[in-house]
Amino acid sequence: MHEINWTALGIFVGLFAFISWLGFAAARWRRGDLDQLHEWGLGGRRFGTLITWFLVGGDVYTAYTFIAVPALAFGAGAVAFFAVPYTVMIYPLLFLVFRRLWHVCHKHNYITAGDFVRGRFGNRWLALAITVTGIIATMPYIALQLVGIQVVIGALGVSGTGLVGDLPLLVAFVVLAAFTYSSGLRAPASIAVVKDVLIYVTAIAAVIVIPIELGGFGKIFASIPANHVLLAVPGPQSTGSYSGYATLALGSALALFLYPHSLTGILSASSGQAIRRNAAMLPGYTFMLGLLALLGFFVVAGGIDKLPQYAAGFKQFGSNFAVPALLLHSFPAWFVGFAFAAIGIGALVPAAIMSIAAANLYTRNIHREFINKNPTAKQESQMAKLVSLAVKFGALVFILFVPTKYAIQLQLLGGIWIIQTLPAVMLGAYTRWFNSWALVVGWAVGMLAGTSMAVATNLTPTFPLAVGGYTFPGYTAVYTVVLNLGVAMLLTPILERFRGGAAIADETVPTDYHA
Amino acid sequence: MRSDTTKRRGWSWWYLLFIIQFCVPLWPPLYNRLEPTLIGIPFFYWFQLLWVLVSAVFTAVVFFVTTQ
């Protein structure tokens, strides 16, 4: 699309080479027996407060987030800021609910949400539902990380057709696959530290330097169309964008730690205290994400999308090109290389954790449960390593051969799907009241309703729920998880009656849930 | 004795801070406005960023008082 930016490319490749070395070297960090699944797949549960902070931060605030949230601000305005209240709401959940899950998982050597549900409810089909949901929600998420790499490679001016054009992505992918295979969760944990240094420097530089170049925040916001600066005030008989904004934040917050990769990050912490401390420290990332969201407005204010040299990029990548174009326009080449490396490496960290999480799920809750019931520790970790390769390969094929728009739509559906595991996982951390089959039926109803509502709204996140002449537009995930919960609560007393006096299967006891 | 400990671990009044932290962002009419601006940034944006800091402080307070 344009000339290759050699300085930027050199810095980018250099930083990539460094983190690749780091990824392999990580195998020897806090050395453990990588033939044990909890060593390969959870880093031996040895990460203290600080490493957990980097790991969960690298997990939750992905490269795609850094590209997509400003892109949404650029294209749609104020609504993009929902990412800020969303990530404010996750911390009380982390502090209260997920600390309990950490304790019970630590006690019983559970590695996945499926393990927990299997132990708590004694129903392997419910555990299978949780597992399959986790895997299918994660796959498109990995694919989106690769999109993040694709966008920055394109912005560096590396282009071509067919295999040559895809070659840089393939190289990045092979490196990612190799160090994940050999080092497990230790690789993304060590790389996350480097990635964060790069990201924080980039974000701080961007929100200080660019507004000065553009003449201050007052001028920037004055150049944004009025209907993009604030949420539209709802008309009569509708809660409009207000309920849309609030439910998007709420649903995303409830869904976040249900994703397998988030849980993997949490479970690798060395103590419940580390989780609680992180609940107070992780808002640091939210603050930065909020600042980065403003970059979308800088693009509009600087008229960067109108400049001819970036036309090809916007044509190819759409609004996802907004951040790369802004960085190219505002910074010298060496810093562009640095910033793009931050985004590219920011994609590798979550992609590695996601593939590890999906591999843990398959190994523990499908393979061991249904195929080979008594694997040795070595067979188990070997299986997980191979599955992590397969999962990444699937994501790569998807990105190379399927239009990006489908990955984005599937990821949207993924959020609606994963929230359906909330009753079993999050409420399961507090109560064994639910009947396990009632949870299965609730899950199935939520999955079906969520998918069909999303299809009915042309794969947009909000559904206009109409009740008695009023419209309540809201995030489909929230509506359907309420439905799911309602079904489970209604069916539980009925099914419990059929079960008669048989003992409740639950291998956990109340004291397992705290220190 | 043990049920006492369990009870204290189960609930703390300080968790009310979490309810405030959680619920304020759920009410957009509260902050969906331009004025007052801060160094040119509309209220909508700086209030939500400020809320991130407030949340971090709330969480830290709860952490310290419940760690005893």
HADDOCK unambig.tbl for C-alpha pairs under 7 A between the chains (distance, minus, plus):
assign (segid A and resid 84 and name CA) (segid B and resid 48 and name CA) 6.84 0.50 0.50
assign (segid A and resid 85 and name CA) (segid B and resid 25 and name CA) 5.60 0.50 0.50
assign (segid A and resid 85 and name CA) (segid B and resid 48 and name CA) 6.88 0.50 0.50
assign (segid A and resid 88 and name CA) (segid B and resid 52 and name CA) 5.97 0.50 0.50
assign (segid A and resid 88 and name CA) (segid B and resid 55 and name CA) 6.73 0.50 0.50
assign (segid A and resid 89 and name CA) (segid B and resid 22 and name CA) 5.15 0.50 0.50
assign (segid A and resid 92 and name CA) (segid B and resid 18 and name CA) 5.87 0.50 0.50
assign (segid A and resid 217 and name CA) (segid B and resid 39 and name CA) 6.62 0.50 0.50
assign (segid A and resid 217 and name CA) (segid B and resid 40 and name CA) 4.77 0.50 0.50
assign (segid A and resid 217 and name CA) (segid B and resid 41 and name CA) 5.80 0.50 0.50
assign (segid A and resid 218 and name CA) (segid B and resid 39 and name CA) 6.97 0.50 0.50
assign (segid A and resid 218 and name CA) (segid B and resid 40 and name CA) 3.79 0.50 0.50
assign (segid A and resid 218 and name CA) (segid B and resid 41 and name CA) 6.36 0.50 0.50
assign (segid A and resid 230 and name CA) (segid B and resid 32 and name CA) 6.19 0.50 0.50
assign (segid A and resid 230 and name CA) (segid B and resid 33 and name CA) 6.81 0.50 0.50
assign (segid A and resid 231 and name CA) (segid B and resid 32 and name CA) 6.50 0.50 0.50
assign (segid A and resid 242 and name CA) (segid B and resid 28 and name CA) 5.74 0.50 0.50
assign (segid A and resid 246 and name CA) (segid B and resid 26 and name CA) 4.80 0.50 0.50
assign (segid A and resid 246 and name CA) (segid B and resid 27 and name CA) 6.81 0.50 0.50
assign (segid A and resid 246 and name CA) (segid B and resid 28 and name CA) 6.90 0.50 0.50
assign (segid A and resid 276 and name CA) (segid B and resid 63 and name CA) 6.75 0.50 0.50
assign (segid A and resid 279 and name CA) (segid B and resid 59 and name CA) 6.73 0.50 0.50
assign (segid A and resid 280 and name CA) (segid B and resid 56 and name CA) 4.91 0.50 0.50
assign (segid A and resid 280 and name CA) (segid B and resid 59 and name CA) 5.02 0.50 0.50
assign (segid A and resid 280 and name CA) (segid B and resid 60 and name CA) 5.24 0.50 0.50
assign (segid A and resid 281 and name CA) (segid B and resid 56 and name CA) 6.74 0.50 0.50
assign (segid A and resid 283 and name CA) (segid B and resid 52 and name CA) 6.18 0.50 0.50
assign (segid A and resid 283 and name CA) (segid B and resid 56 and name CA) 6.00 0.50 0.50
assign (segid A and resid 286 and name CA) (segid B and resid 52 and name CA) 6.98 0.50 0.50
assign (segid A and resid 287 and name CA) (segid B and resid 49 and name CA) 6.14 0.50 0.50
assign (segid A and resid 287 and name CA) (segid B and resid 52 and name CA) 6.30 0.50 0.50
assign (segid A and resid 290 and name CA) (segid B and resid 49 and name CA) 6.62 0.50 0.50
